[in-house]
Amino acid sequence: MALFDIKMPKLGESITEGTIMKWHVSVGDVVKEDDVLFEVSTQKVSAEIPSPISGKIMEILAGIDETVAIGTIIARILPEGEEAASTYSQTPTEKSQVTGGEAQDTGHEVQKKKKNNDRFYSPLVMQMAKDSKISMDELDQISGTGYQGRVSKQDIERYLDGKNNQKGTRYKEEDKQTDIKKSETPKPPVQVSEGDEVIEMDFIRKVTADHMLMSKKTSPHVTSVIEIDVTKLVHWNEKNKDEFLKREGIKLTFMPAITEAVAKALIEFPRVNASVNEHQIILKKQINIGIAVALENGNLIVPVIHHADELSLNGLAVRMDDLAKKARNNKLSPDDISGGTFTITNFGTFKTLFATPIINQPQVAILGVGYIEKKPAVVETPDGDVIAIRHKMYLSLSYDHRIIDGALGGKFLRRIGDLLESYEL
């Protein structure tokens, strides 16, 4: 009997692990190809993972809320037409528990290691124990909160925190002072007063917070801002939006034109389409532009338009609309959010004039698009200067000062502005 291994899929550039949020199947279930097996979340996306084959679920190897490395086996399927060996003849409830149609935390069912006491440990737990120099005897003493009392990743982390706290009480005074000097500035205490509401962050908000903090620590941010006259672009949009809606079935916004201008500017300024690895500059061959999308739950996600420089305005508009719908319906695939080389965020939607966006690592720049508003402006004419009503907009570019200086950042931003000010289809 040959079982088919289901592994944690690659979920995007620089993503090394994913967290199981929900199992749609349990041991013993028969699935068809493309049936959803489980839901996984990372710092960039939540995705439903389908089955690549038809068959019977024989083992579920990772529990709900368990974080698993990419490539780790998390389930095994007996392909359709194969016969199960006696090893797998037990009933589904012996392998997993199901309540209300959802598979509960199955703990760590496979690739497990056991001692003479028949206690099982997952590969993740075994690796954490090895890295932390926890012996098997010590591991056997740790209380488990997982399925059937198994030790989970969180149990190991709590145990290590407890050990560190105990160790801290034994430090000599001079050791304490040394540790304080080495550590970061302590965070100010947060007081919770009577009547305050305490809300736990959801998974996406947690990883977004961590990603933003990491970005600020990684890149020295500089932000340049320009104001541009987009009157021609506004008139072009007014002239073509009805016909575009009839032809394509979607609304014509300003974002396709802005993305088109960004793609052209990235061709001219390749250092902005880059990443940094220690003291190496990696110039990206592809121009893959991420567009930040606000979700109804208050979170933010960044779908990616791959090869944006190769798409027409119509192609950009259709692709952008498709990705936005998939993002809001939680239907984005790992490919839809991976490989981005530059990001655009449009806070003009909320009538914000401009802001200083945070770089989406491992990229080196992000463009902020502000609100378009009518303003009186001085306009040069053959007969002299006149005051006229013009459509104005701010663009803000945050960039990594390690490889982008003010001159390059300013030139790149100005080039985008010039393309939009003189916009013609």
Beta strands, then each sheet from edge to edge (+ up, - down):
strand 1: 4-7
strand 2: 17-23
strand 3: 30-31
strand 4: 36-41
strand 5: 46-50
strand 6: 55-60
strand 7: 67-69
strand 8: 73-79
strand 9: 98-99
strand 10: 102-103
strand 11: 113-114
strand 12: 120-121
strand 13: 221-229
strand 14: 274-277
strand 15: 280-283
strand 16: 289-291
strand 17: 293-294
strand 18: 300-301
strand 19: 304-305
strand 20: 342-346
strand 21: 365-369
strand 22: 373-381
strand 23: 384-400
sheet 1: 1+ 8- 6+ 3-
sheet 2: 5+ 4- 2+ 7-
sheet 3: 9+ 10-
sheet 4: 11+ 12-
sheet 5: 13+ 23- 21+ 20+ 16+ 19-
sheet 6: 13+ 23- 22+
sheet 7: 14+ 15-
sheet 8: 17+ 18-
end
